[in-house]
Amino acid sequence: MGSALRVATAADTVYIRVEGEGVANVCPTLRAFLMRMVAAGKRAFVVDLLQCRYVDSSFMGTLLEVVTEHRCRVVIINASESVASRFELLGLVQFMPIKKGSVSIPDTISVHRLPIRSTNRRTLTEVVERAHKQLIKADKRNRQRFEPLLKLLRRELEEKP
């Protein structure tokens, strides 16, 4: 099973259901969707991770951007212990609280699949770099974790026009 994003909006809230894995290759699509929602005035996001078995730092940093840069609220629901622990490890639960227990998206809301678009290497690299800068800003301990990756990404962006 690959990765899939299912989304819905109701009033001021945006619902995002992640299926499979929340990883770097979905981040350009996720970020574009988040920015469209922010531009439309949405400020509350509920991210359902019930069917998500793994999230990487790029995915978490992409979500974090709407909190830190756009003053939105992101709440994580239905995260497994292993997925929740990744948010905790990176110091993100203060920015994106994790609701414990089973929480569901209301049945009255129509959820549709958000096509994950393929993207060029440069765009992916830029999105991943932006995500990791967010993680470092959020928790100084993340600098040690991600500074080597950021250096690599910067080098790649400088080499390729």
Beta strands, then each sheet from edge to edge (+ up, - down):
strand 1: 4-10
strand 2: 13-22
strand 3: 44-48
strand 4: 52-55
strand 5: 73-77
strand 6: 98-99
strand 7: 112-114
sheet 1: 4+ 2+ 1- 7+
sheet 2: 4+ 2+ 3+ 5+ 6+
end
